[in-house]
C-alpha cells in the first residue's frame, strides 16, 4: 500500500515536502509547497497536501484489488 513521508525545511520560509512511495520504496510522486508561517503551519497542511498530490496524480497509484465475487445460491 502506498505511503508518504514528509519534511519541513525552514530557512527564510517553511517548505513542506511530501514524497509518496510504494511498498518497495520506489517514489511514486513528490511535491513541495511554500508555507507562510513556521513548522507548525506546515504541519497543519501536511495531510491535505499529501492527499492533493495523490488525487492530482491518481494515475500513478495502483487501483485497490477487487474482492472475489460471492458465489450465487448461498453459502
C-alpha positions, 0 to 999 in steps of 0.5 A: 500500500502506498505511503508518504513521508514528509519534511519541513525545511525552514530557512527564510520560509517553511517548505513542506515536502511530501514524497509518496512511495510504494511498498518497495520504496520506489517514489511514486510522486513528490511535491513541495509547497511554500508555507507562510508561517513556521513548522507548525503551519506546515504541519497543519497542511501536511495531510491535505497536501499529501492527499492533493498530490495523490488525487492530482496524480491518481494515475500513478497509484495502483487501483485497490484489488477487487474482492472475489465475487460471492458465489450465487445460491448461498453459502 
